[in-house]
């Protein structure tokens, strides 16, 4: 299995790796019907991973290439009886030696927040406009990794994990229009956030002595005063 799951009730879209012809290991997208437990392949030998599903059924994912991991758009297929052909998958962001990971649809379905890795730089966050293909830097720090983004339900900020000052990963809120990033957790290890539809709660994976567990916390009504500047 991969690392992300896209949700559009009653379906879950996920990625997993399978051997082909005994020697090739391919990552593809699959659909799970929660009502029946049926699992169906949506793609075959496409090297797709990290899917997220928009409200209209479009899937954003990343595709592994020889020198890059590109951001791609997959058409709605939650009710498809057959696989998605290669020609139906379109590239929305791609550059040599760039690696995209964990794309997340904005609430309005117009943009995607995604983690980006480039040679000579630590992971940053960018916003990709799906219609224009424009890529805008949201947050970067020369001494910190910023990873695993999730949108605030109002679409005005992205919540992500960062390890500022060489410390443990914590969750920060990055305003879409710029300004300082605000620290949301004091957990000594927080990753993979998701915000409830009403914006009142955050669930995340946190590291403890027993390994990774799931934690639930209220979304801070008034953010703590500990904030970081950001590049945008």
C-alpha positions in Angstrom: 0.0 0.0 0.0 0.9 3.6 -0.4 0.7 6.6 1.9 -2.5 8.5 1.0 -6.2 7.8 0.6 -8.7 10.0 -1.4 -12.3 9.9 -0.2 -15.6 10.5 -2.0 -18.3 8.5 -0.2 -18.9 5.7 -0.5 -15.5 5.1 -2.3 -11.9 5.3 -1.2 -9.2 5.7 -3.8 -5.7 4.5 -2.8 -2.4 3.4 -4.4 -0.6 0.2 -4.0 2.4 -1.6 -5.6 2.2 -4.8 -7.5 4.7 -6.9 -9.5 4.1 -7.2 -13.2 5.8 -9.9 -15.4 7.8 -11.0 -12.3 10.3 -8.2 -12.4 8.5 -4.9 -12.7 7.1 -3.1 -9.6 4.3 -0.7 -10.5 2.3 1.7 -8.3 -1.3 2.1 -9.5 -4.6 3.6 -8.3 -7.4 1.4 -6.9 -11.0 2.0 -5.8 -12.6 0.5 -2.7 -16.4 0.4 -2.4 -17.0 0.7 1.3 -20.5 -0.7 0.9 -19.4 -4.0 -0.6 -15.7 -4.3 0.0 -15.1 -4.6 -3.7 -11.6 -3.4 -4.9 -11.1 -2.5 -8.5 -8.0 -1.2 -10.3 -8.4 2.2 -11.9 -5.0 2.3 -13.7 -2.5 -0.3 -14.8 1.3 0.1 -15.0 1.0 3.9 -14.7 3.4 4.4 -11.7 0.8 6.6 -9.9 0.7 7.3 -6.2 -0.5 9.7 -3.5 -4.1 10.2 -4.8 -6.6 12.7 -3.6 -10.2 13.0 -4.8 -12.1 16.3 -5.5 -15.8 16.6 -4.8 -16.5 16.1 -8.6 -14.5 12.9 -8.7 -11.3 14.2 -10.4 -8.2 12.6 -8.9 -4.9 14.4 -8.4 -1.9 12.1 -8.0 1.9 12.0 -8.7 3.5 9.9 -11.4 7.0 8.5 -11.1 9.3 9.2 -14.1 13.0 8.5 -14.6 14.2 11.9 -13.5 11.1 13.4 -11.7 7.9 12.8 -9.9 5.2 14.8 -11.7 1.8 16.1 -10.7 -1.0 14.7 -12.8 -4.8 15.0 -13.2 -6.8 11.8 -13.6 -10.5 12.2 -14.8 -13.4 11.1 -12.7 -13.5 7.3 -12.5 -15.4 6.4 -9.4 -18.1 4.6 -11.3 -16.0 3.3 -14.2 -16.2 -0.3 -15.0 -12.8 -0.3 -16.8 -9.4 1.2 -16.2 -8.4 4.7 -17.1 -6.4 4.9 -20.3 -3.0 6.6 -20.4 -4.1 9.3 -22.8 -6.8 10.5 -20.3 -4.1 11.4 -17.7 -2.8 15.0 -18.0 0.3 16.6 -16.5 -0.3 19.8 -14.5 3.3 20.3 -13.1 6.5 18.7 -14.1 10.2 19.6 -14.2 13.5 17.7 -14.3 14.8 16.7 -10.8 11.6 17.8 -9.1 9.7 15.4 -6.9 6.1 16.2 -5.9 4.4 14.3 -3.0 1.1 14.3 -1.1 -1.1 16.6 -3.3 -4.3 17.9 -1.7 -7.3 19.5 -3.5 -8.4 22.9 -2.3 -12.0 23.0 -1.0 -13.1 24.8 -4.3 -11.3 22.3 -6.5 -9.4 24.9 -8.4 -5.9 24.5 -6.9 -3.7 21.8 -5.3 -1.4 22.2 -2.3 1.6 19.8 -2.7 5.0 19.1 -1.2 7.9 19.7 -3.6 11.5 18.5 -3.3 14.3 19.9 -5.5 18.0 19.3 -5.7 19.9 21.4 -3.1 16.8 22.5 -1.2 14.7 21.1 1.6 11.0 20.2 0.9 8.7 23.2 0.5 5.0 23.7 -0.2 3.6 25.1 -3.5 0.1 25.9 -4.8 -0.7 24.7 -8.3 -3.5 26.2 -10.3 -5.1 23.3 -12.2 -6.5 25.5 -15.0 -3.5 27.6 -15.7 -0.7 25.2 -14.5 0.8 28.1 -12.6 3.0 27.1 -9.6 3.3 29.4 -6.6 5.5 29.0 -3.6 3.5 29.0 -0.4 6.1 28.2 2.2 9.8 27.4 2.4 12.6 27.6 4.9 16.4 27.0 4.3 16.7 25.0 7.5 13.4 23.1 7.7 11.4 20.5 5.9 7.7 21.4 5.3 5.7 18.3 4.4 2.2 16.6 4.4 -0.1 19.5 3.6 -3.9 19.7 4.3 -6.3 22.5 3.6 -8.3 24.4 6.2 -12.0 24.0 5.1 -12.4 27.7 4.3 -9.5 27.5 1.8 -7.6 30.4 3.3 -4.8 28.4 4.9 -2.8 25.1 4.6 -1.9 23.1 7.7 1.4 21.1 7.3 4.2 19.6 9.4 7.5 21.3 9.7 10.7 20.7 11.7 11.9 24.3 12.3 15.1 24.8 14.2 16.1 21.2 13.9 13.4 20.1 16.3 10.6 17.5 16.0 7.9 17.9 13.4 5.0 20.0 14.6 1.9 21.3 12.8 1.8 24.9 11.5 -0.8 26.9 9.7 0.4 28.7 6.6 -2.0 31.5 5.4 -2.7 31.4 1.7 -2.1 35.1 1.2 1.3 35.1 3.0 2.3 36.2 6.5 3.8 34.3 9.4 3.1 30.6 9.9 1.5 29.8 13.2 2.4 26.8 15.3 -0.6 24.6 16.2 0.8 21.7 18.2 3.2 21.1 21.1 3.4 17.4 20.6 7.1 16.5 20.0 6.2 14.8 16.7 3.1 15.5 14.5 2.6 14.6 10.8 -0.1 14.0 8.3 -2.8 16.4 9.5 -6.4 16.6 8.3 -9.0 19.1 9.3 -12.6 18.3 10.0 -15.2 19.7 7.5 -16.5 22.1 10.2 -12.9 23.4 10.9 -13.2 22.6 14.6 -10.8 19.6 14.9 -7.5 18.4 13.6 -6.5 14.7 13.4 -2.9 13.8 12.9 -0.3 11.1 13.2 2.0 11.6 16.1 5.1 9.8 17.2 5.3 8.2 20.7 7.5 5.6 22.4 5.1 3.0 21.0 5.4 4.2 17.4 2.8 6.3 15.4 -0.7 6.8 16.8 -3.6 8.9 15.7 -4.4 12.0 17.8 -7.4 14.3 17.8 -7.3 17.9 19.0 -9.5 21.0 18.7 -8.4 23.5 16.1 -7.1 26.5 18.1 -9.6 29.3 18.1 -6.8 31.8 18.7 -3.4 30.6 17.6 -0.4 30.5 20.0 2.0 33.4 19.8 4.8 31.2 18.5 5.0 32.0 14.8 7.5 31.7 12.0 8.1 33.9 9.0 7.6 32.2 5.6 8.6 32.7 2.0 5.7 33.1 -0.4 
